[in-house]
């Protein structure tokens, strides 16, 4: 659970900005989005495999580009 305390002299905007950063860093939203629908084990493996392939391609592309 992300929580922030209002600092003395701090505006509401900066407080909200700090709260959003904390929520993103904690990974709460990404977890909620990921668990929104049921994903079978085989589908999860397939997605992870695709992710790995993309990551490898990106690495080789950046190395070749340098």
HUGI-V838213 format. One record per residue. RES is the residue in one small letter. OMEGA is omega as a letter, one per 40 degrees, with the letter a starting at -180 (* if undefined). Layout:
RES | OMEGA
RES | OMEGA
This chain:
x | a
x | i
x | i
x | i
x | i
x | i
x | a
x | i
x | a
x | i
x | i
x | a
x | a
x | i
x | i
x | i
x | i
x | i
x | i
x | i
x | a
x | i
x | i
x | a
x | a
x | i
x | a
x | a
x | i
x | i
x | i
x | i
x | a
x | a
x | a
x | i
x | i
x | i
x | a
x | a
x | a
x | i
x | i
x | i
x | i
x | i
x | i
x | i
x | i
x | i
x | a
x | i
x | i
x | a
x | i
x | i
x | i
x | i
x | a
x | i
x | a
x | i
x | i
x | a
x | a
x | *
